[in-house]
Amino acid sequence: MFKRIVLANRPTGDATEENFSVETFESPELNDGQVSVRVSHFSLDPYMRGRMDGVRSYAPPVQLGNTMEAGAIGVIEKSRFSGLIQGQLVYGRLGWTELSVIDGQQVQAVPESIQPNSLALGVLGMPGFTGWWGFLQYGLPREGETIVIGAVTGPVGSMVAQLAKSRGLRVIGIAGSDQKCDLAVNQFGVDHCLNHRSYSDSRELENAIKEYAPGGIDIYFENVGGKLLEAVVPCMREHGRIVVCGMISWYNSGGLGAGAQTDSLNVPKLWRTILVHKLSVKGFIISDHWSHYEEFVADVAPLVATNAIKYLEDVVEGIERAPNAFIGLLRGDNLGKLLVKV
């Protein structure tokens, strides 16, 4: 028997443990073209909160009673797919589960250059790839510029921060605790880090940003939304670039961000600022660019191997602990890439 975590009901506001249920199941028979994968680790990421809402987004929501979605790695136990063999380590959308039966075309072998294997879910996986692609393709960095990064110690933000420093940018990070700010400066090389919880509103945070960037911000890598977005936009320089990767502060407000209407963000003022300052705003979904993943690994894996790119993993052991760990992720409790070791 194997265990999996399913979506028991849809949350209203903050996700709770009651939204999830642990189920047991037997390994099903394979059809032609399928493989069964014994999961070793799966990733917990903020986007999963949006999948819990029954609304239209860039991907379908998780259906009630179905396994929660997640990128995961594991070893093939059985294969009826000609391209994969028993014992091979693979990555795929396997879910919050101990065993996954999936179409062989929907998984891929984990490159041997990724060691330890768990890095395929973090610094050398989707989050690291997201930071690398968004920063270089849409941030369009130039030496001497200033960048602000929300959620700077997360797996996406920390990748962007280190790439920015390596290219001669001035990096201002924003995080949710003094501990995370210390980590941003001492491990990831950020020039300055602001604990957004130390400021009562966006205006106070805006003034603090201006102290460290009196000449303005060239690039804002957006992972958070809310108060951070309100604070950064007035600081943007002409022809600045805003890369929209996530908005975790609004995820518990519902799939369309309905609760975000209570924030003080002034949409007409925002729109005017974009126009007057000639800003570029680019949203992206990394799954649209997966054909460039091997290029990313070839570029970044050597930097990870030589410690030129640093990373931090926050590993929770046991599938039953996944719901509580995920809820903590949405509060910002984790330090580094959050993984569940099955």
C-alpha positions as CSV (number, residue, x, y, z in Angstrom):
1,M,0.0,0.0,0.0
2,F,1.1,3.5,-0.8
3,K,0.1,7.0,0.5
4,R,-0.9,10.1,-1.3
5,I,-2.3,13.5,-0.3
6,V,-5.5,14.6,-2.0
7,L,-7.5,17.8,-2.1
8,A,-10.4,17.2,0.2
9,N,-12.1,20.5,-0.2
10,R,-11.4,24.0,-1.5
11,P,-10.1,26.6,0.9
12,T,-11.8,29.9,1.7
13,G,-9.0,32.3,2.5
14,D,-6.0,30.7,4.1
15,A,-5.3,27.1,3.3
16,T,-5.7,24.7,6.3
17,E,-4.9,21.1,7.0
18,E,-8.6,20.3,6.7
19,N,-8.3,21.0,3.0
20,F,-6.2,17.9,2.6
21,S,-6.6,14.2,3.2
22,V,-4.2,11.2,3.4
23,E,-5.3,8.2,1.3
24,T,-3.8,4.8,0.8
25,F,-3.9,2.9,-2.5
26,E,-2.4,-0.1,-4.2
27,S,-0.1,0.1,-7.2
28,P,-2.3,-0.1,-10.3
29,E,-1.4,-2.2,-13.4
30,L,0.5,-0.4,-16.1
31,N,-0.8,0.3,-19.6
32,D,1.4,0.4,-22.6
33,G,3.4,3.6,-22.6
34,Q,3.2,4.1,-18.8
35,V,5.8,3.9,-16.0
36,S,5.5,3.6,-12.3
37,V,7.8,5.9,-10.3
38,R,8.6,5.5,-6.6
39,V,8.9,9.1,-5.4
40,S,11.8,10.1,-3.3
41,H,11.2,13.9,-3.0
42,F,8.5,16.3,-4.1
43,S,8.6,20.1,-4.2
44,L,6.3,22.5,-2.3
45,D,5.8,25.8,-4.2
46,P,3.6,28.8,-3.7
47,Y,1.8,28.3,-7.1
48,M,0.1,25.2,-5.6
49,R,-2.2,27.4,-3.6
50,G,-3.8,28.7,-6.9
51,R,-4.3,25.1,-8.0
52,M,-6.5,24.5,-5.0
53,D,-9.1,27.1,-6.2
54,G,-11.7,26.0,-8.7
55,V,-11.1,28.9,-11.0
56,R,-9.5,29.3,-14.4
57,S,-5.8,30.1,-14.5
58,Y,-2.9,29.2,-16.8
59,A,-3.3,25.6,-15.7
60,P,-6.4,23.6,-14.6
61,P,-7.1,23.4,-10.9
62,V,-6.7,20.2,-8.9
63,Q,-10.0,18.4,-8.8
64,L,-11.5,17.4,-5.5
65,G,-10.3,14.0,-4.5
66,N,-7.3,14.1,-6.8
67,T,-3.7,14.0,-5.8
68,M,-2.1,17.4,-5.1
69,E,0.1,18.5,-7.9
70,A,3.9,18.8,-7.5
71,G,7.1,18.4,-9.4
72,A,8.9,15.4,-8.0
73,I,11.8,13.0,-8.6
74,G,11.9,9.3,-8.1
75,V,13.1,5.9,-9.4
76,I,11.3,3.9,-12.1
77,E,10.0,0.7,-10.5
78,K,8.3,-0.7,-13.7
79,S,8.2,0.5,-17.2
80,R,6.1,-0.2,-20.3
81,F,7.6,2.8,-22.1
82,S,10.4,2.1,-24.5
83,G,12.4,5.2,-23.6
84,L,12.8,4.5,-19.9
85,I,14.1,1.5,-17.9
86,Q,13.7,0.2,-14.3
87,G,16.0,1.9,-11.9
88,Q,16.3,5.2,-13.8
89,L,16.0,8.5,-11.9
90,V,13.4,10.8,-13.4
91,Y,11.6,14.1,-12.9
92,G,7.9,14.8,-13.6
93,R,4.6,16.2,-12.3
94,L,4.2,13.2,-10.0
95,G,2.4,14.9,-7.2
96,W,2.2,14.6,-3.4
97,T,2.4,10.8,-3.4
98,E,4.7,7.8,-2.7
99,L,4.1,6.2,-6.0
100,S,3.0,7.6,-9.3
101,V,1.8,5.9,-12.5
102,I,2.3,8.3,-15.4
103,D,2.7,8.4,-19.2
104,G,6.4,7.9,-19.9
105,Q,6.4,10.9,-22.2
106,Q,5.6,13.1,-19.2
107,V,8.8,12.4,-17.3
108,Q,12.4,13.0,-18.1
109,A,15.7,11.5,-16.9
110,V,17.5,13.6,-14.3
111,P,20.8,14.8,-15.7
112,E,23.8,13.0,-14.1
113,S,25.4,16.4,-13.5
114,I,22.8,17.2,-10.9
115,Q,24.2,16.0,-7.6
116,P,22.7,15.6,-5.1
117,N,19.5,14.6,-6.9
118,S,17.3,16.8,-4.8
119,L,18.8,19.8,-6.6
120,A,16.6,18.9,-9.6
121,L,13.7,20.3,-7.6
122,G,15.5,23.5,-6.5
123,V,18.6,25.4,-7.6
124,L,18.9,23.2,-10.7
125,G,15.2,22.5,-11.1
126,M,12.1,24.6,-11.9
127,P,12.7,27.4,-9.3
128,G,16.3,28.0,-10.3
129,F,15.4,27.8,-14.0
130,T,12.6,30.3,-13.4
131,G,15.0,32.8,-11.8
132,W,17.6,32.3,-14.5
133,W,15.2,32.6,-17.4
134,G,13.1,35.5,-16.0
135,F,16.2,37.6,-15.0
136,L,18.2,37.2,-18.2
137,Q,15.4,37.2,-20.7
138,Y,13.1,39.8,-19.3
139,G,15.2,41.7,-16.7
140,L,17.7,42.5,-19.4
141,P,20.4,43.4,-16.8
142,R,23.2,45.8,-17.5
143,E,26.3,46.3,-15.3
144,G,25.9,49.1,-12.7
145,E,22.1,48.9,-12.6
146,T,20.0,48.4,-9.4
147,I,17.6,45.5,-8.9
148,V,15.1,44.9,-6.1
149,I,14.1,41.2,-5.5
150,G,11.0,40.2,-3.5
151,A,11.3,36.9,-1.5
152,V,15.0,37.2,-2.0
153,T,16.0,34.1,0.0
154,G,13.6,31.8,-1.8
155,P,14.9,29.4,-4.5
156,V,13.9,31.8,-7.3
157,G,14.9,35.0,-5.5
158,S,18.3,33.7,-4.4
159,M,19.1,32.6,-7.9
160,V,18.3,36.0,-9.3
161,A,20.3,37.8,-6.6
162,Q,23.4,35.8,-7.2
163,L,23.2,36.1,-11.0
164,A,22.7,39.8,-10.6
165,K,25.8,40.2,-8.4
166,S,27.8,38.2,-10.9
167,R,26.9,40.7,-13.6
168,G,27.8,43.8,-11.6
169,L,24.3,44.9,-10.4
170,R,23.5,46.5,-7.1
171,V,21.1,44.1,-5.4
172,I,18.5,45.1,-2.8
173,G,16.6,42.2,-1.4
174,I,13.3,42.1,0.5
175,A,12.5,39.3,2.9
176,G,10.1,38.5,5.8
177,S,12.4,38.3,8.8
178,D,15.8,39.6,10.1
179,Q,17.1,36.0,9.9
180,K,16.3,35.8,6.2
181,C,17.9,39.2,5.6
182,D,21.1,38.0,7.3
183,L,21.0,35.0,5.1
184,A,20.5,37.2,2.0
185,V,23.5,39.3,2.8
186,N,25.9,36.7,4.2
187,Q,25.1,33.7,2.0
188,F,23.7,35.1,-1.2
189,G,25.7,38.3,-1.4
190,V,22.9,40.8,-1.5
191,D,24.1,44.4,-0.9
192,H,21.1,45.4,1.3
193,C,18.1,43.5,2.6
194,L,14.9,45.0,4.1
195,N,12.6,43.1,6.4
196,H,9.2,44.1,5.1
197,R,7.6,43.2,8.4
198,S,9.5,46.0,10.0
199,Y,7.5,48.6,8.1
200,S,3.9,49.4,8.9
201,D,2.8,50.2,5.4
202,S,4.1,50.5,1.8
203,R,5.0,54.2,2.2
204,E,7.5,53.4,5.0
205,L,8.9,50.6,2.9
206,E,9.1,52.8,-0.1
207,N,11.1,55.4,1.9
208,A,13.5,52.7,3.1
209,I,14.1,51.5,-0.5
210,K,14.8,55.1,-1.6
211,E,17.5,55.4,1.1
212,Y,19.4,52.5,-0.4
213,A,18.5,53.4,-4.0
214,P,18.3,57.2,-4.3
215,G,18.8,57.0,-8.0
216,G,15.9,54.7,-8.5
217,I,15.3,51.0,-9.4
218,D,16.1,49.6,-12.9
219,I,14.7,46.1,-12.4
220,Y,12.1,44.7,-10.0
221,F,11.8,40.9,-9.8
222,E,8.3,40.4,-8.5
223,N,7.6,37.3,-6.4
224,V,5.3,38.8,-3.8
225,G,2.8,41.6,-4.8
226,G,0.9,43.5,-2.1
227,K,2.9,46.0,0.0
228,L,6.1,45.3,-1.8
229,L,4.7,46.1,-5.2
230,E,3.2,49.3,-3.8
231,A,6.5,50.3,-2.4
232,V,8.7,49.5,-5.3
233,V,6.7,50.9,-8.3
234,P,7.2,54.6,-7.2
235,C,10.9,54.0,-7.1
236,M,11.3,52.7,-10.6
237,R,13.5,54.6,-13.0
238,E,12.5,55.5,-16.6
239,H,12.7,52.4,-18.9
240,G,12.7,50.2,-15.8
241,R,11.7,46.5,-16.1
242,I,9.3,44.7,-13.9
243,V,9.5,40.9,-14.2
244,V,6.3,39.3,-12.8
245,C,7.1,35.8,-11.6
246,G,4.7,35.4,-8.6
247,M,2.5,37.2,-6.1
248,I,2.5,35.0,-3.0
249,S,1.0,37.7,-0.7
250,W,-2.3,37.4,-2.6
251,Y,-2.5,33.6,-3.1
252,N,-4.7,33.0,-0.1
253,S,-7.1,35.7,-1.4
254,G,-8.5,33.3,-4.0
255,G,-7.5,32.3,-7.5
256,L,-8.2,35.7,-9.0
257,G,-6.8,37.7,-6.1
258,A,-10.2,38.9,-5.0
259,G,-9.1,39.7,-1.5
260,A,-6.3,41.8,-2.9
261,Q,-8.9,44.5,-3.6
262,T,-8.6,45.4,0.1
263,D,-5.0,46.5,-0.4
264,S,-4.2,50.1,-1.0
265,L,-2.8,49.6,-4.5
266,N,-4.2,52.3,-6.7
267,V,-4.6,50.8,-10.1
268,P,-5.0,54.2,-12.0
269,K,-1.9,55.5,-10.3
270,L,0.0,52.3,-11.2
271,W,-1.1,52.4,-14.8
272,R,0.0,56.1,-15.0
273,T,3.4,55.3,-13.5
274,I,3.9,52.6,-16.1
275,L,3.1,55.0,-18.8
276,V,5.0,58.1,-17.6
277,H,8.1,56.2,-16.6
278,K,8.0,54.1,-19.8
279,L,8.2,50.9,-17.8
280,S,8.2,47.4,-19.3
281,V,6.1,44.8,-17.3
282,K,6.5,41.2,-18.3
283,G,4.7,38.2,-16.8
284,F,5.9,34.7,-17.6
285,I,5.2,31.0,-16.8
286,I,8.3,28.9,-16.9
287,S,6.6,25.8,-18.3
288,D,6.3,27.7,-21.6
289,H,10.1,27.7,-21.9
290,W,11.1,24.2,-20.8
291,S,12.9,23.6,-24.1
292,H,15.7,25.8,-22.7
293,Y,16.1,23.7,-19.5
294,E,19.2,21.8,-20.7
295,E,20.8,25.1,-21.6
296,F,20.1,26.3,-18.1
297,V,21.7,23.2,-16.5
298,A,24.7,23.5,-18.7
299,D,25.2,27.2,-17.6
300,V,24.4,26.9,-13.9
301,A,25.4,23.4,-12.8
302,P,29.1,24.2,-13.0
303,L,28.5,27.3,-10.9
304,V,26.7,25.2,-8.3
305,A,29.4,22.6,-8.3
306,T,32.1,25.3,-7.5
307,N,29.9,27.1,-4.9
308,A,29.7,30.2,-7.1
309,I,25.9,29.7,-6.9
310,K,24.9,28.8,-3.4
311,Y,21.6,27.2,-2.3
312,L,19.7,26.3,0.8
313,E,17.2,23.4,1.1
314,D,14.5,23.0,3.8
315,V,13.6,19.3,3.9
316,V,10.6,17.9,5.6
317,E,10.5,14.1,6.1
318,G,7.3,12.1,5.7
319,I,4.5,12.6,3.3
320,E,2.0,13.2,6.2
321,R,3.8,16.4,7.1
322,A,3.4,18.0,3.6
323,P,0.1,19.9,4.3
324,N,1.5,21.7,7.4
325,A,4.7,22.4,5.7
326,F,2.9,23.9,2.7
327,I,0.8,26.1,4.9
328,G,4.0,27.3,6.6
329,L,5.4,28.1,3.1
330,L,2.6,30.5,2.4
331,R,3.4,32.2,5.7
332,G,7.1,32.4,4.9
333,D,8.2,29.9,7.6
334,N,10.6,28.0,5.4
335,L,14.3,28.8,4.9
336,G,15.3,28.0,1.3
337,K,13.8,25.5,-1.1
338,L,11.1,23.5,0.6
339,L,11.1,19.8,-0.2
340,V,9.3,16.7,1.2
341,K,11.4,13.6,1.5
342,V,9.0,10.8,1.0
